[in-house]
Amino acid sequence: MTIEVFGYPNSRSTRVVWALEEAGAAYDYTLVDLGRGEHRGERFRALNPAGKLPALRTGDALLTESPAICLWVAETYPDAGLAPTDPQGRTELMRWLFFIATELEQPLWTMAKHRFALPEKLRVPDVIPTARREFTMAADLLADALDGRDHLVGGRFSIADILAAHTLAWARAAKAPMEQPALAAYAEHQLGRPALARARAREQSALESRQQEG
Ligand SMILES: N[C@@H](CCC(=O)N[C@@H](CS)C(=O)NCC(=O)O)C(=O)O
């Protein structure tokens, strides 16, 4: 099976590359240079009309949406144990994947859009305090769930931890309020995994190769 990931360093593609590294999967990595707007170009849009990263191509299928792609990795490499298989564990896993995508990540994205990502005339700085408050509420809930636990689901590392830790790293970089001690300890622990270091190195080296090509 050939796997091709389309990504860019420090974007949501890191989640997918991290999951593939945890699974010990072989994959090709294609850099889509967000800085140069390649995601909006005809070539990438022919593959993913949404013009967003990450995307993963395998055979004839093109997969998008980072939580869904991570789930595909977990199910394609079951021996890696990246997702529970029992009904209750799967429901818990889905609960956290949806929670992270809709409750934890969205306020961060709203802050980013209204600080710098949207064209200036579309930014509404007044929404930022509300988004900060929403992020704090979601982070409190996550911190309560993690109090005294190293992992979100099933007492072991799973793709829920990949999504949560990656989002917390984003929150830290965005200086979002994150005062809950349980979150800092959890993020530190997950972000120190060797598979994440390999994922970051792979994405960074693709960017450097591209920069050398000019
Ligand atoms: N919900 C999507 C979000 C994808 C997304 O917004 N990706 C960003 C990079 S982290 C992107 O490609 N942005 C380009 C744009 O919106 O023009 C996912 O989780 O995969």
The ligand as a Tripos MOL2 file, in Angstrom:
@<TRIPOS>MOLECULE
LIG
   20    19     1     0     0
SMALL
NO_CHARGES

@<TRIPOS>ATOM
      1 N1        -10.5780   20.6810   10.0280 N.3       1 LIG1
      2 C1         -9.4220   20.5640    9.1770 C.3       1 LIG1
      3 C2         -8.7270   21.9130    9.1350 C.3       1 LIG1
      4 C3         -7.6750   21.9600    8.0540 C.3       1 LIG1
      5 C4         -6.9950   23.3130    7.9960 C.2       1 LIG1
      6 O1         -7.6090   24.3670    8.2150 O.2       1 LIG1
      7 N2         -5.6840   23.2830    7.6980 N.am      1 LIG1
      8 C5         -4.9060   24.4940    7.5770 C.3       1 LIG1
      9 C6         -3.4570   24.2110    7.9550 C.3       1 LIG1
     10 S1         -3.3060   23.7700    9.6470 S.3       1 LIG1
     11 C7         -4.9420   24.9530    6.1250 C.2       1 LIG1
     12 O2         -4.7130   24.1740    5.2390 O.2       1 LIG1
     13 N3         -5.2090   26.2220    5.9310 N.am      1 LIG1
     14 C8         -5.1850   26.8180    4.6280 C.3       1 LIG1
     15 C9         -6.3690   27.7030    4.3870 C.2       1 LIG1
     16 O3         -7.3400   27.6680    5.1880 O.co2     1 LIG1
     17 O4         -6.3340   28.4160    3.3910 O.co2     1 LIG1
     18 C10        -8.4950   19.4550    9.7000 C.2       1 LIG1
     19 O5         -8.4630   19.2240   10.9180 O.co2     1 LIG1
     20 O6         -7.8190   18.7980    8.8970 O.co2     1 LIG1
@<TRIPOS>BOND
     1     1     2 1
     2     2     3 1
     3     2    18 1
     4     3     4 1
     5     4     5 1
     6     5     6 2
     7     5     7 1
     8     7     8 1
     9     8     9 1
    10     8    11 1
    11     9    10 1
    12    11    12 2
    13    11    13 1
    14    13    14 1
    15    14    15 1
    16    15    16 2
    17    15    17 1
    18    18    19 2
    19    18    20 1
@<TRIPOS>SUBSTRUCTURE
     1 LIG1         1 GROUP 0 **** ****
